[in-house]
Amino acid sequence: MKLKENERIDNLEYKNLKIIQNIKGFCFGIDSVILSDFAKDVRNNSIGADLGTGTGIIGILLSAKTKLKKIIGIEVQEDIADMAKRSISLNRLEEKFEVININIKNVEEKFKRESLDFVITNPPYKKLDTGKVNENEYKYISRHECSANLEDFIKASKYLLKDKGSLYMVHRPERLADIIELMRKYKIEPKKIRMVHSTINKEASLVLIKAIKNAKAFLKIDKPLIIYNENGEYTDEIYKIYNKEKEN
């Protein structure tokens, strides 16, 4: 496969999967990897969407980790959407995974209301006019709520999800109150939350959330997910998520 300028192919070290990334763009991080593992309880033969699919990492991993029927990635950046499509072809996942180049605010143009079993998303974490604004355009759009904000992602999820459909999200803990408030506004009830810590002695850096459309209120808080041991190595659970053997 011919690559474009600044692109490379990375080995995901999971079932021989690979992904194309732009070294000057926004490359996927551990948040997308752990989200794909968090969402591996999606039902067999289900159909879902990845809002803000980016490189396509979540759709690629979820296609391999589950028996879903199809996942549709929605990506606003044309170049990034094209790169994700080429990664799909590289992994021969065309029957399971496709990418549509639209803004998530316009999902009604491509989807029927209440047509999907699940939605998964790793949305931009930063509000506009917050944080350092020194990234290139690709990184800026991926990190900041400039093309769509948190409410847009949750509103789109409500439109897409069937009754009792599942929404899986990874975000920052400081936005958790906003997330719960908006989910309930759109009748998507948070059911499971798991905090993610870089080490056991540090405060949470990420939060994983599973919510169900039109469900009754009952929230479960899972045990924390710790990324690194005190010696700087991945914990056993992270090794398992990455499907790697721990080195002795």
BAFI-3210 file (N, C-alpha, C; in Angstrom, 3 decimals, decimal comma, padded with zeros to 6 digits):
// residues 248
n [1|2|3|4|5|6|7|8|9|10|11|12|13|14|15|16|17|18|19|20|21|22|23|24|25|26|27|28|29|30|31|32|33|34|35|36|37|38|39|40|41|42|43|44|45|46|47|48|49|50|51|52|53|54|55|56|57|58|59|60|61|62|63|64|65|66|67|68|69|70|71|72|73|74|75|76|77|78|79|80|81|82|83|84|85|86|87|88|89|90|91|92|93|94|95|96|97|98|99|100|101|102|103|104|105|106|107|108|109|110|111|112|113|114|115|116|117|118|119|120|121|122|123|124|125|126|127|128|129|130|131|132|133|134|135|136|137|138|139|140|141|142|143|144|145|146|147|148|149|150|151|152|153|154|155|156|157|158|159|160|161|162|163|164|165|166|167|168|169|170|171|172|173|174|175|176|177|178|179|180|181|182|183|184|185|186|187|188|189|190|191|192|193|194|195|196|197|198|199|200|201|202|203|204|205|206|207|208|209|210|211|212|213|214|215|216|217|218|219|220|221|222|223|224|225|226|227|228|229|230|231|232|233|234|235|236|237|238|239|240|241|242|243|244|245|246|247|248]
n.u [000,843|000,558|001,839|001,015|002,600|004,431|003,151|002,845|002,921|001,673|002,094|-000,411|-000,120|-002,008|-003,808|-002,606|-003,249|-003,059|-002,336|-002,683|-000,980|-000,482|002,464|002,711|000,254|-002,662|-002,093|-003,371|-004,102|-003,625|-006,109|-008,068|-007,561|-008,123|-010,785|-011,918|-011,621|-013,183|-015,666|-016,166|-018,270|-020,341|-023,244|-023,479|-023,618|-024,456|-025,022|-023,281|-021,953|-019,006|-018,347|-016,573|-014,278|-011,585|-008,379|-009,440|-008,931|-010,504|-012,707|-011,360|-010,113|-012,379|-013,788|-012,226|-012,221|-014,803|-018,002|-019,440|-021,715|-021,480|-019,681|-019,818|-017,754|-017,607|-016,306|-015,107|-012,939|-011,637|-009,190|-008,306|-010,395|-010,103|-007,634|-008,316|-010,088|-008,307|-006,824|-008,755|-009,059|-006,478|-006,538|-008,473|-011,174|-013,520|-016,145|-017,041|-016,491|-016,898|-016,269|-017,580|-017,476|-018,494|-019,797|-020,470|-022,694|-024,467|-025,707|-028,268|-028,513|-027,460|-028,281|-031,025|-033,382|-032,958|-031,609|-029,412|-027,540|-025,495|-023,311|-020,075|-017,513|-014,712|-014,441|-013,373|-011,549|-011,146|-012,573|-013,440|-011,074|-009,544|-006,652|-003,431|-002,977|-001,372|-001,155|-001,051|-003,500|-004,900|-004,427|-005,548|-008,311|-008,903|-008,524|-009,899|-013,146|-014,136|-015,373|-017,515|-019,243|-019,356|-022,083|-023,154|-022,172|-023,485|-026,143|-026,285|-025,884|-028,243|-030,080|-029,232|-029,294|-031,107|-033,964|-032,893|-030,351|-026,706|-024,275|-020,888|-018,176|-015,091|-013,469|-012,407|-012,002|-012,662|-014,757|-016,901|-019,259|-020,585|-020,957|-022,686|-024,911|-025,671|-026,127|-028,360|-030,131|-030,658|-031,894|-030,259|-029,023|-026,451|-024,754|-022,509|-019,356|-015,880|-012,899|-009,705|-006,339|-002,995|-000,962|-001,259|-001,150|-001,804|-004,152|-007,220|-006,970|-008,460|-011,857|-014,079|-017,202|-020,284|-023,478|-027,064|-029,719|-032,834|-032,980|-033,512|-032,537|-029,543|-026,461|-023,261|-020,067|-017,059|-014,038|-010,935|-008,968|-005,650|-002,801|000,079|002,554|004,451|007,081|007,108|006,315|003,721|000,610|-000,730|-003,328|-003,371|-001,452|-002,920|-005,069|-003,722|-003,033|-000,568|002,331|003,682|006,939|009,605]
n.v [-001,204|002,190|004,898|008,178|011,433|011,744|009,605|006,442|002,875|001,205|-001,579|-003,192|-005,286|-007,187|-009,818|-009,618|-007,097|-003,857|-000,322|002,800|005,798|009,327|010,886|013,526|014,220|013,563|010,920|007,744|007,011|005,421|005,685|005,176|002,490|001,219|001,897|000,447|-002,095|-001,913|-001,774|-004,266|-005,877|-005,580|-006,689|-009,776|-009,709|-007,098|-003,675|-000,672|002,667|004,667|007,608|010,315|009,009|009,183|007,878|005,398|003,445|002,438|001,182|-000,754|-002,370|-003,138|-004,582|-006,821|-007,800|-008,475|-009,949|-008,270|-007,084|-004,894|-001,793|001,701|004,287|007,730|010,653|013,941|015,182|015,195|014,163|012,542|010,745|009,465|008,221|006,430|004,802|003,565|002,104|000,295|-001,191|-002,215|-004,042|-005,725|-005,391|-004,534|-005,531|-005,342|-002,801|000,567|003,936|007,192|010,432|012,925|015,582|014,881|016,155|016,054|013,594|012,746|012,980|010,727|008,512|006,579|007,448|006,079|003,642|002,102|-000,295|000,230|002,910|004,228|006,295|008,482|011,413|014,874|016,278|018,818|021,980|024,758|027,435|026,680|025,344|024,705|026,186|025,218|023,289|021,548|021,796|019,316|018,050|019,972|019,959|017,362|017,425|019,575|021,046|022,084|021,483|020,013|019,751|018,358|018,017|017,803|015,302|013,576|014,160|013,324|010,619|009,924|010,249|008,234|005,776|002,781|001,971|001,124|000,850|000,940|003,264|003,955|005,601|007,434|009,808|012,851|012,969|015,434|016,375|014,849|015,456|017,150|015,332|013,340|014,950|015,810|013,368|012,432|014,449|013,803|011,380|009,136|006,839|006,743|003,781|002,312|003,087|003,584|004,507|005,576|005,297|006,508|005,547|003,725|005,528|007,993|010,544|010,030|009,944|009,455|008,613|005,949|005,282|003,619|003,788|003,532|003,879|005,186|003,734|002,565|004,277|003,251|002,969|001,605|001,504|000,581|-001,200|000,635|001,143|000,549|001,784|001,686|-000,131|000,385|000,166|001,183|-000,419|-001,808|-002,763|-006,031|-006,194|-004,260|-005,334|-007,557|-006,366|-005,278|-007,627|-008,814|-010,628|-010,576|-009,438|-011,210]
n.w [000,000|-000,887|000,875|002,102|002,443|005,457|006,654|008,339|008,894|011,619|013,771|015,505|017,177|017,754|016,768|014,265|013,310|011,786|011,507|009,851|010,380|010,765|011,352|012,040|012,735|014,810|016,748|017,865|021,335|024,578|025,683|023,717|023,252|025,726|025,898|023,786|024,813|027,123|025,969|024,955|025,543|023,798|022,084|020,228|016,676|016,587|015,536|015,230|015,930|015,716|017,028|015,870|014,778|014,027|013,532|013,253|015,081|017,245|016,005|014,501|016,481|017,988|016,116|015,972|018,567|019,228|018,276|016,638|014,111|012,380|012,308|012,088|011,366|012,113|010,921|010,899|009,649|006,491|005,404|007,503|007,696|005,238|005,651|007,698|006,265|004,511|006,320|007,106|004,736|004,613|006,679|005,811|006,537|005,432|005,313|007,884|008,931|008,222|007,090|007,375|006,092|007,708|009,801|013,194|014,111|012,104|011,767|011,145|008,449|007,313|008,743|009,983|012,512|015,770|015,030|015,673|017,640|019,433|020,498|020,375|021,687|021,698|022,444|021,694|024,394|025,400|026,138|023,995|023,755|025,936|027,599|026,016|022,893|020,602|018,750|015,540|012,867|012,639|015,140|016,802|016,151|016,904|019,648|020,768|021,344|018,780|016,330|017,181|020,271|023,654|024,295|021,718|020,912|022,695|022,158|019,477|019,933|021,287|019,186|017,434|018,837|019,537|021,611|024,802|023,855|023,917|025,127|024,982|026,442|026,707|028,719|030,380|033,940|035,138|033,667|034,321|035,809|034,001|031,911|033,008|033,603|030,999|029,715|031,118|030,464|027,841|028,098|028,457|030,460|032,841|033,645|034,343|035,657|035,396|036,798|035,607|036,360|036,177|037,897|041,009|043,081|042,102|041,119|039,264|035,710|033,499|032,600|032,194|030,774|030,693|029,346|029,161|026,929|027,863|030,229|033,643|036,662|038,005|039,178|038,762|040,198|039,063|040,044|040,144|037,163|036,768|035,184|035,214|037,092|040,165|039,375|036,870|034,786|032,679|034,215|035,035|034,030|031,995|030,266|029,514|028,171|025,988|024,896|025,384|026,475|029,721|030,350|031,835]
ca.u [000,000|001,329|001,540|001,147|003,680|004,395|002,391|003,546|002,054|002,023|001,572|-001,166|000,268|-003,222|-004,372|-001,951|-003,861|-002,161|-003,038|-001,934|-001,025|000,335|003,339|002,537|-001,140|-003,043|-002,030|-004,215|-003,452|-004,111|-007,531|-008,866|-007,324|-008,879|-012,209|-012,331|-011,724|-014,327|-016,905|-016,189|-019,496|-021,394|-023,899|-023,168|-024,400|-024,958|-024,568|-023,045|-021,195|-017,918|-018,442|-015,247|-013,475|-010,157|-007,596|-010,188|-008,382|-011,543|-013,448|-010,497|-009,968|-013,668|-014,125|-011,454|-012,472|-016,205|-018,683|-020,378|-022,010|-020,906|-019,481|-019,636|-016,998|-017,994|-015,142|-015,317|-011,766|-011,624|-007,923|-008,254|-011,368|-009,476|-006,596|-009,010|-010,601|-007,190|-006,493|-009,786|-008,671|-005,235|-006,890|-009,545|-012,346|-014,558|-017,492|-017,400|-016,164|-016,834|-016,106|-018,328|-016,878|-019,456|-019,784|-021,411|-023,916|-025,329|-025,940|-029,597|-028,400|-026,991|-028,816|-032,396|-033,498|-033,020|-031,284|-028,180|-027,525|-024,529|-022,455|-018,841|-016,881|-013,604|-014,593|-012,386|-011,671|-010,966|-013,488|-012,793|-010,399|-008,897|-005,433|-002,483|-003,430|-000,160|-001,139|-001,445|-004,954|-005,422|-004,412|-006,470|-009,676|-009,047|-008,444|-010,764|-014,539|-014,335|-016,338|-018,671|-018,950|-019,813|-023,528|-023,418|-021,895|-024,530|-027,379|-026,202|-026,051|-029,669|-030,736|-028,820|-029,504|-032,404|-034,352|-031,994|-029,036|-025,598|-023,288|-019,606|-017,409|-013,944|-013,339|-011,628|-012,816|-013,160|-015,973|-017,873|-020,545|-021,215|-021,341|-023,880|-026,018|-026,098|-026,695|-029,722|-030,940|-031,053|-032,489|-029,262|-028,731|-025,160|-024,936|-021,227|-018,242|-014,598|-011,825|-008,418|-005,227|-001,694|-000,439|-002,218|-001,057|-002,149|-005,578|-007,683|-006,689|-009,507|-013,033|-014,829|-018,620|-021,280|-024,812|-028,121|-030,832|-034,156|-032,864|-033,774|-031,341|-028,789|-025,088|-022,224|-018,702|-016,107|-012,721|-010,115|-008,015|-004,322|-002,023|001,480|003,024|005,418|008,350|006,969|005,816|002,272|000,009|-001,169|-004,564|-003,043|-000,837|-003,991|-005,810|-002,881|-002,799|000,867|002,869|004,546|008,326|010,191]
ca.v [000,000|003,424|005,842|009,602|012,092|011,705|008,467|005,203|001,764|000,680|-002,894|-003,131|-006,456|-007,908|-010,534|-009,133|-005,848|-002,728|000,951|003,891|007,029|010,452|011,203|014,933|014,392|013,069|009,459|007,210|006,794|004,295|005,884|004,460|001,052|000,719|002,041|-000,692|-003,246|-001,636|-001,960|-005,568|-006,612|-005,317|-007,950|-010,402|-009,279|-005,736|-002,641|000,536|003,763|005,282|009,043|010,906|007,775|009,476|006,908|004,153|002,461|001,792|000,281|-001,880|-003,262|-003,694|-005,593|-008,027|-008,278|-008,831|-010,539|-007,290|-007,247|-003,772|-000,522|002,806|005,394|009,058|011,518|015,227|015,580|014,385|013,438|011,509|009,728|008,702|007,382|005,334|003,895|002,768|001,121|-000,750|-002,040|-002,893|-005,152|-006,486|-005,301|-003,788|-006,038|-005,035|-001,447|001,589|005,294|008,240|011,749|013,974|016,050|014,082|016,943|015,845|012,153|012,490|012,951|009,412|007,433|006,651|007,611|004,859|002,537|001,417|-001,003|000,842|004,011|004,329|007,559|009,109|012,762|015,862|016,483|020,206|023,014|025,827|028,485|026,149|024,606|025,290|026,108|025,256|022,109|021,758|021,758|017,976|017,837|020,915|019,474|016,115|017,640|020,658|020,977|023,144|021,050|019,491|019,714|017,180|017,870|017,321|013,865|012,868|014,360|012,422|009,260|009,716|010,092|006,989|004,558|002,161|001,866|000,254|000,786|001,272|004,286|003,795|006,837|007,736|011,259|013,300|012,988|016,767|016,625|013,807|016,055|017,588|014,141|012,749|015,893|015,789|012,049|012,372|015,372|013,116|010,083|008,072|006,699|006,130|002,505|001,808|004,038|003,065|005,492|005,085|005,990|006,133|004,657|003,561|006,658|009,231|010,735|009,513|010,760|009,161|007,921|005,136|005,321|002,918|004,293|002,853|004,766|004,914|002,761|003,057|004,732|002,349|003,198|000,764|002,028|-000,527|-000,958|001,452|000,541|001,133|001,551|001,335|-000,503|001,333|000,067|001,802|-001,379|-001,977|-003,738|-007,268|-005,954|-003,539|-006,330|-008,398|-005,551|-005,202|-009,003|-009,039|-011,393|-009,786|-009,869|-011,552]
ca.w [000,000|-000,980|001,939|001,828|003,180|006,927|007,146|008,643|009,294|012,937|014,109|016,746|017,965|018,137|015,632|013,039|012,862|011,540|011,349|009,226|011,165|010,307|012,478|012,393|013,110|016,136|016,802|018,921|022,618|025,373|025,987|022,716|023,424|026,879|025,600|022,956|025,704|027,997|025,195|024,286|025,871|022,817|021,727|018,944|015,514|016,770|014,610|015,999|015,334|016,469|016,757|015,898|014,710|013,896|012,755|013,132|016,012|018,045|015,131|014,133|017,639|018,380|015,105|016,265|019,927|019,424|017,129|016,094|012,685|011,647|012,989|011,149|011,929|011,621|011,094|010,243|008,869|005,271|005,286|008,538|007,289|004,149|006,246|008,383|005,230|004,001|007,364|007,011|003,603|004,977|007,568|005,158|007,420|004,717|005,603|009,272|009,357|007,190|007,604|006,683|006,327|008,027|011,182|013,995|014,300|010,937|011,604|010,580|006,987|006,876|009,560|010,464|013,954|016,584|014,130|016,067|018,920|020,343|020,059|021,144|021,332|022,416|021,885|022,153|025,827|025,826|025,673|023,232|024,522|027,132|027,318|025,069|021,503|019,785|017,896|014,160|012,696|012,917|016,582|017,438|015,963|017,661|021,091|021,222|020,903|017,788|015,313|017,920|021,700|024,392|024,130|020,357|020,876|023,435|021,398|018,329|020,451|021,524|017,881|016,787|019,619|019,776|023,010|025,573|023,230|024,814|024,794|025,664|026,282|027,554|028,820|031,532|035,157|035,476|032,894|034,655|036,185|032,750|031,147|033,606|033,421|029,604|029,415|031,662|029,669|026,610|028,459|028,386|031,882|033,192|034,349|034,860|035,571|035,854|036,763|035,118|037,011|035,617|038,938|042,101|044,006|041,425|040,887|037,979|034,535|032,522|033,119|031,239|031,120|029,888|029,638|028,413|026,574|028,471|031,322|034,989|037,354|038,877|038,740|039,354|040,103|039,011|040,648|039,244|036,231|036,969|033,959|035,491|038,416|040,739|038,649|035,556|033,804|032,625|035,121|034,378|033,280|030,761|029,384|028,985|027,196|024,797|024,457|025,416|027,591|030,586|030,288|033,141]
c.u [000,876|000,878|001,718|002,271|003,395|003,557|003,296|002,511|002,559|001,355|000,868|-000,887|-000,943|-003,844|-003,875|-002,567|-002,816|-002,994|-002,116|-002,097|-000,121|001,161|003,238|001,088|-001,389|-003,067|-002,842|-003,400|-004,072|-005,587|-008,422|-008,735|-008,149|-010,382|-012,708|-012,452|-012,933|-015,648|-017,017|-017,386|-020,642|-021,955|-023,441|-024,140|-025,009|-024,343|-024,424|-022,240|-020,107|-017,905|-017,080|-014,187|-011,983|-009,446|-008,344|-009,767|-009,471|-012,321|-012,650|-010,395|-011,287|-014,127|-013,421|-011,810|-013,886|-016,750|-019,763|-020,589|-021,367|-020,735|-019,187|-018,913|-017,431|-016,863|-015,289|-014,147|-011,597|-010,350|-007,827|-009,229|-010,794|-008,408|-007,213|-009,551|-009,492|-006,711|-007,501|-009,439|-007,424|-005,510|-008,022|-010,801|-013,528|-015,974|-017,972|-017,317|-016,136|-016,745|-016,850|-017,741|-017,965|-019,210|-020,809|-022,712|-024,920|-025,660|-027,300|-029,581|-028,067|-027,649|-030,292|-032,382|-033,631|-032,731|-030,089|-028,294|-026,572|-023,833|-021,234|-018,144|-015,757|-013,559|-013,461|-012,623|-011,752|-012,045|-012,714|-012,190|-009,858|-007,654|-004,545|-002,985|-002,207|-000,057|-001,384|-002,954|-005,540|-005,505|-005,424|-007,909|-009,917|-009,148|-009,451|-012,164|-014,851|-015,335|-017,602|-018,290|-019,549|-021,314|-023,881|-023,213|-023,009|-025,878|-027,411|-026,414|-027,519|-030,406|-030,461|-029,271|-030,951|-032,732|-033,498|-030,657|-027,961|-024,700|-022,050|-018,760|-016,188|-013,774|-012,452|-012,517|-013,387|-014,422|-017,115|-019,234|-021,302|-021,744|-022,634|-025,094|-026,564|-026,698|-028,135|-030,657|-031,484|-031,495|-031,547|-028,691|-027,370|-025,370|-023,637|-020,142|-016,983|-013,538|-010,517|-007,311|-003,911|-000,944|-001,426|-002,240|-001,422|-003,658|-005,946|-007,377|-007,720|-010,699|-013,731|-016,279|-019,418|-022,652|-025,818|-029,275|-032,135|-034,110|-033,241|-032,454|-030,774|-027,351|-024,116|-020,866|-017,745|-014,824|-011,869|-009,247|-006,689|-003,453|-000,618|001,673|004,022|006,759|008,272|006,497|004,286|001,812|-000,438|-002,414|-004,296|-002,349|-001,910|-004,796|-005,044|-002,554|-001,303|001,231|003,798|005,959|008,847|011,556]
c.v [001,251|004,403|007,275|010,177|012,072|010,554|007,276|004,137|001,216|-000,666|-002,806|-004,313|-007,181|-008,498|-009,994|-007,849|-004,743|-001,461|001,978|005,135|008,085|010,941|012,665|015,235|013,871|011,548|008,955|006,990|005,628|004,449|005,138|002,947|000,519|000,893|000,873|-001,953|-003,118|-001,963|-003,338|-006,427|-006,276|-006,655|-008,480|-009,908|-007,885|-004,792|-001,343|001,567|004,218|006,760|009,703|009,830|008,017|008,471|005,600|003,088|001,721|000,786|-000,946|-002,872|-003,909|-004,758|-006,912|-008,637|-008,775|-009,528|-009,585|-007,536|-006,143|-002,571|000,540|003,938|006,705|010,019|012,784|015,623|014,639|013,554|012,297|010,382|008,846|007,757|006,189|004,319|003,006|001,752|-000,026|-001,723|-002,845|-004,128|-006,029|-006,552|-004,607|-004,260|-005,660|-003,552|-000,524|002,959|006,271|009,590|012,808|014,454|015,251|014,842|016,713|014,375|011,842|012,458|011,550|008,239|007,668|006,800|006,241|003,598|001,694|000,790|-000,370|002,023|004,006|005,621|007,940|010,552|013,685|016,188|017,960|021,125|024,027|026,854|027,992|025,380|025,337|025,108|026,257|024,059|022,492|021,548|020,401|017,725|018,733|020,409|018,205|016,350|018,658|020,539|022,089|022,745|020,469|019,427|018,471|016,954|017,360|015,810|013,079|013,002|013,439|010,974|008,962|009,469|008,696|005,730|004,089|002,246|000,788|000,025|001,333|002,362|004,055|005,031|006,829|009,252|011,579|013,360|014,362|017,145|015,673|014,380|016,529|016,398|013,540|013,652|015,830|014,438|011,961|013,331|014,681|011,669|008,913|007,929|006,053|004,880|001,977|002,856|003,354|004,157|004,826|005,957|005,563|005,220|004,662|004,768|008,000|009,314|010,274|010,493|010,562|008,540|007,202|005,083|004,465|003,419|003,616|003,827|004,265|003,848|003,410|003,411|003,634|002,379|002,305|001,421|000,845|-000,183|-000,172|000,596|001,278|000,774|001,032|000,859|000,531|001,301|000,619|000,865|-001,386|-002,975|-004,968|-007,022|-005,218|-004,476|-007,198|-007,638|-005,449|-006,576|-009,316|-009,906|-010,501|-010,349|-010,136|-010,929]
c.w [000,000|000,096|001,465|002,685|004,691|007,494|007,417|008,978|010,618|013,159|015,458|017,664|018,534|016,878|014,286|012,478|012,732|011,377|010,717|010,091|010,534|011,485|012,899|012,783|014,510|016,101|017,991|020,201|023,354|025,700|025,008|022,874|024,594|026,675|024,767|023,794|026,632|027,303|024,562|024,677|024,908|022,331|020,369|017,872|015,667|015,743|015,383|015,246|016,290|016,099|016,944|015,809|014,546|013,009|012,526|014,112|016,784|017,207|014,740|015,289|018,022|017,378|015,397|017,614|020,151|018,174|016,611|014,601|011,870|012,573|011,938|011,859|011,292|011,945|010,256|009,338|007,671|005,149|006,288|008,206|006,187|004,690|006,967|007,375|004,681|005,038|007,370|005,887|003,924|005,829|007,029|006,032|006,749|005,031|007,004|009,618|008,144|007,837|006,717|007,079|006,475|009,459|011,975|014,272|013,175|010,712|010,985|009,064|006,468|007,605|009,866|011,988|014,642|015,760|014,586|017,457|019,922|019,666|020,960|020,736|022,288|021,915|022,312|023,627|026,222|025,258|024,836|024,184|025,859|026,722|026,326|023,647|020,604|018,857|016,440|014,048|013,061|014,416|017,280|017,343|016,780|019,165|021,622|020,615|019,903|016,711|015,933|019,396|022,360|024,218|022,740|020,258|021,568|022,728|020,180|018,763|020,703|020,212|017,309|017,522|019,643|021,265|023,679|024,863|024,153|024,246|025,641|025,385|027,186|027,545|030,021|032,774|035,491|034,698|033,288|035,026|034,947|031,959|031,692|033,411|031,990|029,217|029,912|030,924|028,434|026,868|028,221|029,794|032,121|034,044|034,961|034,616|036,092|035,700|036,333|035,714|036,359|036,574|040,101|043,033|043,371|041,210|039,485|036,850|033,433|033,243|031,964|031,701|030,143|030,323|028,713|028,164|027,198|029,557|032,649|035,662|038,255|038,380|039,518|039,132|040,162|039,755|039,654|038,318|036,391|035,765|034,266|036,933|038,915|040,018|037,227|034,464|033,810|033,682|034,328|033,529|031,974|029,773|028,735|027,924|025,891|024,217|024,369|026,618|028,400|030,538|031,688|033,289]
res [m|k|l|k|e|n|e|r|i|d|n|l|e|y|k|n|l|k|i|i|q|n|i|k|g|f|c|f|g|i|d|s|v|i|l|s|d|f|a|k|d|v|r|n|n|s|i|g|a|d|l|g|t|g|t|g|i|i|g|i|l|l|s|a|k|t|k|l|k|k|i|i|g|i|e|v|q|e|d|i|a|d|m|a|k|r|s|i|s|l|n|r|l|e|e|k|f|e|v|i|n|i|n|i|k|n|v|e|e|k|f|k|r|e|s|l|d|f|v|i|t|n|p|p|y|k|k|l|d|t|g|k|v|n|e|n|e|y|k|y|i|s|r|h|e|c|s|a|n|l|e|d|f|i|k|a|s|k|y|l|l|k|d|k|g|s|l|y|m|v|h|r|p|e|r|l|a|d|i|i|e|l|m|r|k|y|k|i|e|p|k|k|i|r|m|v|h|s|t|i|n|k|e|a|s|l|v|l|i|k|a|i|k|n|a|k|a|f|l|k|i|d|k|p|l|i|i|y|n|e|n|g|e|y|t|d|e|i|y|k|i|y|n|k|e|k|e|n]
***
